[in-house]
């Protein structure tokens, strides 16, 4: 009888613990006393007939318009093979920063499972596809300029990727690819796409990765990698030498990083889950260059929206923040107020 009672107590305690962690995090708590951002309601103004899919990549062009990559009706199943057919809908949207209206769109019948997007200083648009294992460079209006990797063939040599996640472009035109879900490395290429060198392997030590999911560069050429499943950001010099890591036990899986060039701040978004089952929300982080969190809002702070899963983040020249939420299939704008 005593043993049965003990088992019952243990079972009830486990159930209560699970119910506690499965409920949404309370709003208005956490580290956001210095928040200087407010959510812009009714932005963007998408066409009535446009159904936004997972907004996996987001960037800004030199006109401060928002460039969005989404999957339309395509979903990435955790089981089975990637789909065979490309997405029929337009997957790239050019959204006016002020009005929130779509100025242009393209990208139909090009991608299997588009993932990362970066806009360079010449307004070229770079995209990774984890289904095709490829990296693409397009003009702003969608003309293909460069393609790396062999379609549908995964690999870990200088000519292949394995589900590449993101791209960062240096001032001289050379670029870095985070590769990715299948590999655990960062690769640097010349401006023409010639393989230069790589670094990284699977693990949780300095210079190792567990899904390098996002990548960006600061004004000095330092490389920042969102090391997703290690819940941290790693900082390297331009040659891949480890410099620092930004980590804290309150961070969720770090999904994306972006550098604010006008204010020399690093922005990031995470995803906090209960045992990878229930998404409990995302935070937006603003770091100084030493890795100290200056501002943090989202699940931990004053933003009163639904729990989301922020997959990518972009910053305009006015310091406004844009995130792609793949849990609710929305994009959100946070206006800088101070």
N, C-alpha and C positions, 0 to 999 in steps of 0.2 A: 504493500500500500504506500509506504514511504517513497519507494522508488518511482511508482507511477505519479505520485504527487510532484516529485522533483522533476520528472520529465515534462509534466504539464506546465510547471513554472518556467522551465527553460524554453518550451515551445511558445508560451505566451510572451515571454520577453523578446524572443526572436521576431515574433509577429509584430509586436509593438515597435521594435527597432526598424523593421522593414517599412511599416506604415509611416513612420516618422520621416525616413529618408525618401520615400516615394512622393510625399506631398511637396508642392512647390515651395521654393524658398520665400521667406517673407520679404516684402518690399520695404524700402526705407531703412535698411540696416547695412552696415558695412562701411567701406572706406570711400566715401564720396563727399565729404564735407567741403571739398574744394571744387566740386563739379562746376564747370563753366560751359555746359552744353545743355540744350533743350531739344527735345524731339520735335521735328517739323511735321505737323499733321497734314494730311491730304497731299502728301508728296510721295511719289510722282503722280502725274495725271496720265495714266496709261490708257490707250484706246479701249473702248468697251469690248471689242471682240478679241483682245489679246489676253490669253491665259498665260501668266508667267509660270514657268517651271522653276526648278531649283536654280537660284541665282548664285552660281558657284564662283564667278570671277567678276571683279569690279575695279575700274580704274578711272582716271581723269585725263582728258587730253589737254593740249595747250590753251584751248579756248575755255577750259574749266567745265566742259560738258562731261557727263558721266557716260562711260562706256561699260555696258553690262553684258555679261555672258550668262545665258541660261539654257536649260535643257528642255524647254517646252514640256511636252508630256512624258519625256523619257525619265525613267527612274533606274538607279543603280541597285540591282538586286545583290544581296550578299551571297546568294547561291546561284550556281550555274554559270554559263558562259556569258560574255558580253553579247548584246544584240548584233545581228548581222547587218541590218539596214541602217543607213544614216538617218538622222533626224530631218524630217521634211520641212519643219517650220524654221523661220528666221531665228537664229540663236544669238545674234549680236545686235544690241539696241544702243543707239546714240541718243541720250536723253539730255534735253536742255536743262542746265543747272538751275536756272531761275524759275521757269514755268513748270518743269517736271514733265513736259510733253516729249514724245519720241520724234526726233528730227530725221532719223534715218534708221534703217535696219537691213541686215543681210545675214548670211551664214546658213542658209537652208541647204540640205543635202551635202554637207561638208564633214560633219562630225558624228562619231558614235557615242562618246561619253565625254563631252568637253568639260574641262576642269578649271584651269588657271588662266588668268588674263592679265596682261601688262601693256601699258601704252608708253612708248618711248618719246623722247623729246622731239622727234620728227612726226609724231602722231601715227606712227605705225603701230599696229595692234598685234600682239604676240599671244598665242593661245596654245595650251597643252590639251591633249586628248588622251585620257587614260585607257580608253578602249582601243584606240589605234596605236598607242605607244609612240606618239609623234609630237613634235613641236612645230608650230607654224608661225610665219611672219606674214602679215597682210598689210596692205595700205589701209588708210582710214576708211576708204569706201569698199574694201573687201577684195582687192586684187591680191592674189597669192604672190609673195615675193621670195619666200624661202620655206623649205620643208626639210626637217631632219627626222631621222628614224625611219624604220621600215614598217609599213602599215601592217598592223595585226601581228607583228613578230616581236616578242619581248626578248631582251638580252641585256647584258651588262658590260659590253665592250664599248669602243669609241663610236660605233655606228648605230647602236641600238639603245633604247630606253626600256624601262619596265614600269609602266603607269606613271609617267612624269607628272609632277604636280604644279609647278610654277616656274616663272622666269623673272630675272632681274637684269636690267640693261645698264651697263657702265657708260660713263661720259664719252669714252672713245669708241663706243659701238660694240665692244665685246660684251658677252652676256653669260649669265650663269643659269643653269637649269637645276632645279631640285628634283631628284629622281630616286625615289618617290615612294610609291606604295610597294613596288616589287624590289627595288634596290634601296640602299641607304647611303646615298652619295650626292655630292654637289659636283657638277661638271662645268668647267669654263670653256667657252668657245671664242674664237676670233670674230670680228664683225662679219666675216663672210661665212661663218659656220664651221670653221676648221677646229677640230678638237685640240685643246691645249693641255689641260690637266684635270684631275679630279681629286677629291678627298672624301673621307668618311667611310664608315661601315656600320653594321648593326650593333646596337648596344646602348648603354646609358652613361658612358664615360665622356670626358671632354673630347669633342671631335667625332663622337659616334652619334647615330641617330636611330630613332624609332618612328619612322614616317616623317621625313623632312617635308613638311606640307606647304610652307610658304617661305618666300625669300624676298629680300629687298636690300638696297644699298643706301648708305647715307652720303652726305656731301663730300666726304673724304674718301669714299670707295670702300669703306668697311662693309662687310657682308653680315646680314642678320638672317638667321634661319629659325622659323617656327618649327621646333622639334616636337611634333604634336603629342605623341604618346608618352614622351618623357616630361610633358607639362613644363616646358621651358623654352626660352629663346637663347640661341647660341650666337656669339659674335666672333667674327674672324677678320683677319686682314685680307687684302685682295688676292693673296696667294694661298689662302686656306689655312693660315696659322691661327690656332685657337687663341682668343684674347680674353673672353669673359662669357659668363652665362647669367641670364636673368631668370631666377626661379624663386618659388615660394610655395609652401604647402597649401596655400589657398587658391593657387592657379588651377584651372581646369586644363583640358587638352588645348594647347596653343595651336590655333588653326591658321592664323595669318598675321603678317607684319607689313607695315608701310611706314615710310619715312616722310615726315612733314618738312619739306625743303625750306619753307619760309620761316619756320620757327625752330628748326633743328631738334625736333622731338620724334621719338619712335612711338608709333601707334600699333596696337595689337588687339586681337580678339581671341577669346577662348570658348570652350564648350565644356560645361560641367554636367556630368551624368552620374547616376547611381548604378554602379556596376555595369556601365555601358548599355543600360536598358532604358532608363527614363532620363530624358534631357531635362535638366533642372534650370537651364538658362545659360546665357552668355554674358560676359562682361566686355566692355571696351576699356582698354588701358592706355594711358599716356605716360611714357617713361621719359626721364631725362637720359642723357648720353651715358651716364654711369649705371643705368639700370634701376634707378629709384622710381617707384610708382608715384607720379604726381597727381594724377586724376584717375578715378575708376568709377564706372557706373554701368548699370545694367541690372543683372539679378541681385547685385550687392548694394544697389543704391537707389537713387530717386526716380529713375526711369520707370514709368508705370505700365509699360506694355506687357504683352504676353511673353511667357518664356520662349526664347528663341534659340536658334543654333546659328551663330554668326560664322559663316564660312570664309568670307573675305572682307577686307576693309580698304578704303581709299580716302585720301585727304585732298581737298582743293586748296588753292592758294590763299583762301580766306580762313583756313583752319577748320572748315566744316568737315564732318566725318560722315562717311557713307558705308553702310554695311549690307551684305547680302545674307538674308536669313533663309536657310534651306529647310527649316522646320515648318515655317508658315508660308514659304514661297513669296516673300516680300523683300523690298529694299527699303532702307530707312535712312533718313537724313537727320543728323544732329547738328544744330546750328550753334556756332560759337557765340556766346553772349558777352564774354569779357575778354 
